């Protein structure tokens, strides 16, 4: 009895000592060294029932008050936060939208813990190119305003931007070859002439 209680408390202690707030079962197994997935899953479900952990999606466990941006990047990988969410924070798009927009290998809308996550599909070679993407310590991949601007213009040619002055024009043109799109180059030249 004592040893199983020690293992249980070791699991939750390991999770709470980690800087991440979102975990998959495999992450927790690596963190704790517990290779018995069935037993580990039972322990985690116990912690969810007792309120020590949350289970925002099947197979994903979270500390209470978890980082929503971290969940956005964990639900589907590879992915990074971009588009309207980043542009709204940068003051380029004024219309408020509480959803977190993410670029990934699929298009999907997910609702988890009263937050909407909007995934937009982009070509694989663009998705895996890390130019203009900041990888934060908490497992969050987020686009710079310039990358988000190009992503949105690539996915939605007719999008209206409220304020383009925060963009670094040189950085936009430096990131442009990533997309290998003549149509996108024409749109950028029209919106941000050199």
N, C-alpha and C positions, 0 to 999 in steps of 0.2 A: 504494500500500500504506500509506504513512504517513498519508495523509489519511483513509482508511477506519478505520484504527486510532484516529486522533484523534477521529473522530465516534463510534466505539464507546465509547471511554473517556469522551467527553462525555456520552453517554447515561447511563451508570452513575453518573458524577459528579453529573449533574443530579438523578438519583433519590435518591442518598445525601445530597445537600445539602438536599433538601426535607424539611420537618418531618413530612409524611405518611409512613405506612408501607405503605399500600395504594394501588394505582394501576390504573386501567383503561387500555387502549391509548390512548384519546383523551386522557387526563390526561397521559400521557407524551409524546404528540405535541405537546400545548400547552406542556409544560414544556421540551422540547428544541427546538421549532420544526421538527421533522422531519415533513413532510407525506406522505412515502412510507410508507404503513401496512404494505405488504408487506415492505419492507426493515427497518422498525422492528420488526416482528413477528419477523423472523429474528434480529435482534440480541438481542431480549429472550429468545427461546428459547435462544440461545447462553448467555446469562447464567443461565438456569434450569439448563441442563445442567452448567455449570461451578460451580454452587452460590452464585453472587453474588446471585441472586434466587430467590424461590419462586413457584410458580404454584398457589395453593390452590384455584382454580376456573378454568374456562375463561374466558379474556379478562381475568383479574385477576392482577396481579403484585404481589409483596410483598417488602419487605426481610426478611432473616432476623430472627427474633424479633419479627415484626410484632404490632401491637395487634389483638387478637381483637375488641374492641368496635368498632374502626374497620372491620374486615371485615364485621361484622354489619350495619353501617349502609350499606355499599357494595354488598353482594350484591343487595339489592332497595331501590330508592329510589322514592318517599319511604318512610322507615321511621325508627323510633326505638326504643331499648332501653327496656324497661318490664317490667311484670308481675312474675313471681316473682323474676327476677334483681335488680331494683331493690329490691323489698320484702325480700328476703333480706339484702341489703347494709345496709338501714336497720333491721334487727332487728324487722320486722313479721311475717315468716314465718321460722320456725326451721328447718324441714326443708331440709337441704342438697340442692341440685340444681346440678350443674356446667354445665348447658346455659345458653346465653344466650338469653333470651326477648325477642322483638322484635315490635313492632306494625307491620303493613304493610298493603298492599292485597291480600295473598293469604295463605293458610295453607299452610305447608310446613315440613318438617323437613330440614335440610341438615347433612351431616357434612363437615367440612373440617379437615385437619391435626389430627385427633384431638379436635376440638371440635364439639359439637352446637349448632346454631342453630335455635331454634324460632320460626317466624313465625306470628303469629295475625292473621287478617283483621279489620279494623274499618272502619266506614263512612268513606267518603272525606272527608266534612266534619269528622269528628272527627280523622282522620289529619293533615289539613293545618292544623288549628288548633294553633298553637305555644304556647299557654298551658300553663305547667307543664312545658315541655320546655327543657332546657339544651343549647345548641349549644356544644360545646367547641372549642378551637382545632384539635384533631386530627381534625376532620370527624366527631366522634362526637356524635350526638343522643341524649340520655338524659333520661328522665322524672324529675321529682321524685318523692319517695315518695307524695305526695298524688295526683299524676296517675296513677302506677302503680297505686295503690289503686283509683282510679275505673275505670281501664281493666280491671283484673282483675274487679272487681265487675260491670262492664258486660258482660264476656264470659262470666263464670261466676257466676251469681246465688247459688249455694250454697257458694261458697268460704269456707273457715274461715281466719281470721286469728288468729295466736297472740298478738300484742301490738299494740294500736292506739295506745298512748300516744305513740310518736314522731311521730304525724301532727299537723300543724297543722290543727285543725278549721276555722278561718276560711278557710284556703286551700282545703280540700276543698270547702266550700260556695261559694267564689268560682269554682272550676273546674267545678262541677256543671252549670251551664247549657250548657256546651260539648256535652254529650251529648244534650240535649233528650229526656230519657227520664223519664217519671213513675215507672216501675217502679224505675229506678236511684235516684231521689230518695227513694222509700219505703225502699229497702234502706239507703241512707246514713243516713236519719233513725232507723232502727232500730238501726244499729250505732254511730252517733255522734250521739246526741240533743243538741240545742242546749241 
